[in-house]
Amino acid sequence: MQLLFLGGGVGKEAKERFYGNSTVIVTLSGVLFHEVLFLKTCLVLPTAWPKDCSEITWNRVSGVFVIQPTGLHQFEVYCELNSTSEGWTVLQRNRHDTQITWAESWSTYKYGFGNVQDDYWLGTEYIYQIAKQKVYQIRFVIHDSSGTMKYADYNLFGLEEESKGYRLRLGSYTGTAGDAMTSNNPTTVHDNMKFSAKDLDQDIYGGNCASSYGGGWWYSACHSVRLNVKGSITWGSFCMSFALRLMCSSRGHGWGNPETQKGF
């Protein structure tokens, strides 16, 4: 894929590829792949770098773009773009055959790793900085090995700052995949949990869930969802091979049809 920049002197081709529309999806146990995206509303060409993928409105082709959230430097993200909804910023992608181990340190998770055109984690700090710009909603879209699609939507999504452990905040669930993030089981819930990594244990378990189960995540004691792991991606009762993406968007602008959201 081609990386194009937006700013002074940007040509027609770059402008045509920089703006668009999209939606949200995710990866699970046995998942083929997973990604995380964000959405923001903007229908005019910007005078500065877009703050997230929803500000890419002149383009309808998904790919790698440069964004600059408020107060941050520019960096590359993968934007899921289509003609039926606003652009989504991919926060994570993880396929069942990933080459990433996912067993990374806190600082590596903080600033991100992987390849934005393949499997990657955008960075917990970058996710926090994007999500604090406005009110977001999030979608997990799951494709199993037979091509069956299910999805999980949460109408609020945000993180607290690093000093508060990047605690996860989710809203109400709707969808067809089942609510695996905000369950009432205190041992497997992920909503309202702090982020843990192999070298920084912030779960409520006697041991270290991130160290025991292969990668950083918002663990309790320990999980019903495990997306940052090599080869054993899990979403609730789905523990087979999946392809999945995670995306989020600003509230009040609709979800779009998950059937039209490609991303794999």
Buried (B, 14 or more C-beta within 10 A) or exposed (E): EEEBBBBEEBEEEBBBBBBBBBBBBBBBBBBBBBBBBBBBBBEEBBEEBBBBBBBBBBBBBBBBBBBBBEEBEEBBBBBBBBEBBBBBBBBBBBBBEBEBEBBBEBEBBBEBBBEBEBBBBBBBBBBBBBBBBBBBBBBBBBBBEEEEBBBBBBBBBBBBEEEEBBBBEBBEBEBEBBBBBBBEEEEBBBBEBBBBBBBBBBBBBEEBBBBEBBBBBBBBBBBBBBBBBBBBBBBBEBBBBBBBBBBBBBBEBEBBEBEEBEBB
